[in-house]
Amino acid sequence: MAGPATRVLWPSAMYYRRNAKVKCWKLKDLGHAGLTGIEKQWHHPTMNHDPHQSRRFHEDLEANLQLAEELAPTHCAGCGGYHLARARRRPTSGTPDALDRDEMVRLLRAWAVDRPLSGTEPLEVVIVGSADTNLLAMAAEAVADLSPARYTVLDRCRTPLALCEAFARQHGLEIVTRPFDMGAPDEAFPADAIIVHSLLRFLPQSVHLAGMAAMKRWLKPGGTIVFSHRMMAADPGAPYYKSEYQTLAQLLRLFEAAGLKVAALQEAIEEGGPRHRILALLKSA
């Protein structure tokens, strides 16, 4: 049996067990020239201990469902029923949160802790494609206790924006919501941090480069994009998914073409495969 675990600080390279569904996460600091491999270390709960851990922002999933059922018939004509289906699934799901929620919160929080102070201006966090309140809850958990923050939530449908507005009222968050289509990103939303979770799956591949390049332009100096995406084969039975990526190399080429560089990368291989999720910290090249 392994002995007591030594605390491993991000961005160390590590493997660790996550849960029955996700086989392992491996964290690589791509900016570390001397990193030639992945150290194997078992993860122990003590390695998660954070004496300054932020509070968790509760999502009322039943209230979300009630509001989505009220609004979706009018406001979700263009999403193929996705937002209502998601609102119905989450209250009874064994994994109602994004599977990489803890990793996303930890990554965004580490970046926010390390960033240089910028006077009295609030931290500008932009969520691109919210789906519901999950990403807003994750963002608030990561940064709300560190400094004043303003959250801008973008989505093509009005339903998730209304859910986020109700969530912000409940938790006292400063929020701006905007109906916005990343397929035609003709506006700018200056951001210290941009959160993107599975967005590209909902857009035709022909607009991916323009969308990523637009987000790169929105970044303030020192800003970052927290980018999560699951790579898998296309599913013709899911009308709301427009395109898929099956290899990391394809996404890396997209980032480079958009003028972005990868500052850190995490990968997860789901048990049984072949689904493969990445979580990247992106910055202007």
N, C-alpha and C positions, 0 to 999 in steps of 0.2 A: 504494500500500500504506500502511496506517496506520502511524504512527510509534510510538515506545515508549509503552506504556500508563501512565497515571497511576493510582496506587492509589486505588480507590474504596472508601470505608468505609461499612458498613451504618449507617443505613438510607438510603443514596443511592438515587436512582431510576435504573435502568439496564436496558438490554436486553443479553443476551449469548447467544451460541451455547452450547448444552449438548451435544447429540449428534445423531446422525442421526434419532432418533425424536422428540425434543422440539425444536420449532422455536425457541423462545425462552422465557426467563423475563423477566418484568418485575416489578420490586420497587417498591412504592409505600408510602411512609410516610403513612398516612391521617391522622395527627395533625398533619401539616405544612400549616398553613393556606395557605402561599404556593405549594404545589405544584399547578400547573395543568396539567401535562403530563408526559410521560415523556421524559427526555433519551435520545438515542440514542448509545450508546457500545459499541464492540466490546469483548468480553471477552478479555483476554489471561491466560495461565496465571500471570503474575506477580501478578495481582490476587488470586489465591488464597493467596499466600504468608502463612503464619502462623508466626512463630518459636516460638510456644508451642502448636503443633498437638498435639492429644491423640492417644494411640496408638489404633490400630484394634483392636477386639475381634473376634477370629476366630470365625466360626460353623462348626461341624462339620456340614455339611449331610447327609453320609452317615449320621452318628450320629443326627441328627434324624429322617431317614427310617426308620432301623431302629426307633427308639423309637416313632415315629408308627404304623408298621405293627403294632407289638405292642399299643399302647394303643387306637388308634382304633376297632377293632371293638367294644370294650366301652364306651368313654367318649364316642364321637362320634355317638351315635344321633340327636342333635338338630341337627347342623350340616350335614346333607345331603352328607356326605363331603368337606367343604371342606378340613379340616385335613390329611387324608391326601393329597388331590389336590395341595395346595400343597407338601407335603413331597416328593412325587414329582416335581413340576415344577421346583423350584428348583435341584437339582444339575445339571441338564442345560440350564437356561435361559441364554440369552445375557445376560439382565439379572436375576440372582437376587435383587438387592436392590430395595427400593422405588425407583422412578425418581427420587423427590425425596429420596433418602437424604442426599446432601451438603447440600442446602438445609435439611433439617430439623435436621441436626446443627449446621450453622452458625447457624441461627436460635436454637435452644435454648442453644447455647454463648454466643452474644452476650448473651442475656437473663441467663444465669447469671453471666457475668463482671460485668455491670452492676448486678446486684441488691445491695441493701444487706446487709451481714453480719448474721446473726441468732444471735449467740452461738456456742455449741458444738453446737447441735442439728444433726443431719444434714439435708441437703437431701432433702425428701420428694418423690419422683417416682412418679406413679401412671400406669400404662399401662392403658388401658381397651380391651379387645379386642386381645389380643396376636397371635393367629394362630399364631405360632411365636416364634423367638428374635430376629427381625430388629429389632423396635422396641426390645427390651431392649439389643441391641448398639448401636443408634444412640444411645439415651439414655446408656449408659455412655461411649461415645466422646465425647459432648458434655460431660459434667460430672464424670466419675470422677476426673480429675486436678486438679479445681478445689477440691473440698471433699469431706468425707465425705458419702455419699449412701445413702439407703435406697430400694429400688425395690419398689413394690407392684404386682403384676401381676394383673389381673382378666380372666377369660374365662369364658364359660358352660360350656365343655368342659374336662375335665381334661387332655386331651392337650397343648395348648399350655402349660399350667401346668407339666406335668412336663418339657417341653423347656426352659422357662425356669429351672426349678430346677437341671437338669443344667448349663446354661450358667453360672449363678451360681456353682455349686460349682467349675467349671473356672476361672473368672476371679476368684474370691474376692470376689464381690459380696454385699452384704447384701440379702436379698430376702424378701418375704412374698407368697405366692400365695393367691388366693381364688377359688373358683367363684362367679361373680356374673353375673346377668342384668340388663343395662341396660334391658331392657324393663320391669323393676319395681325401680327403684333405691331400695330402702328402707333402705339403710345409708349411712354416711358414711365417707369415706377422706380425711382432711385432707391437702392437697397444696400444695407450693410450685409444682410443675409437673405438668400432666396432658398426656399424649400420646394423641391420638386420630387414627387413620389409617384412613380408609374405613369407620369403624364404622357410620355411619347406613345404609349399603347393606344391612346384615344385620338391620336392625330395621324393623318396620312403621312407616310414617310417623306413625301415630297416637301413638306413644310418643316421638318425637324431641324434642318440647318438654320433656317431663318429664325425659328423659335429660340434655339440655343444661343445664336448670335445676338438676338435681342436681349436676352437675359444677361449676357456678358456686358452689353452696353449699359444696362441698368446698375451694374455694380459700382458702388462708391469705392474710392481708394482703400485697399485692404479688405474689400468685401469678399464674400464667398458664396458658392452655391452648394447646398447639401442635396445630393442627387442620389435617389434610390430607384432601382429598376430591376425587374425580374426578367430574365432571359428565358424564352421558351418558344415552342413552335406555335404558329398561328392556329387559332381555333375558329373555324367557320361558323360554329354555333353560337358565338358571342358577338352580337351585332354591334356592340359599343366599342369593341377593340378593332382598331383600324390597321395596326401594323405591329410587328414584333421584331425583336433582336434575339439572335440565338448565340452570339459569341461576344465576348468582351472586346475583341479586336475591332468589331464594327463600331461599338460605342466610343472606343478610344480615338478612332479616326474621325468620328463626328465631333468630339470635343476639340480635337486639334484644328479641324476645319473652321470651327466657331471661334477660334482664338482663345481657347481655354486650356489650362494645364491641370493635371491631377496632382493635388498636394498630398492626399492620402486615399487609400482604397481598402475597403473590406469586401470580402466575398463570402457567400454562404452557399453550400451545396445541400439541397434538401434531400432527406433520406429517401432512397429509392430512385432519385433523379428522374429525368435529367434537368429539372428546374434549378436555376442558378441565379441568385440575386447578388447584385453589387450595391455597395453604398460608398459613394465617393465624395470627397471634398474638393471642389473645383475653384480655381482662381484664374484671373486674367493672365494670359501668357505674356 
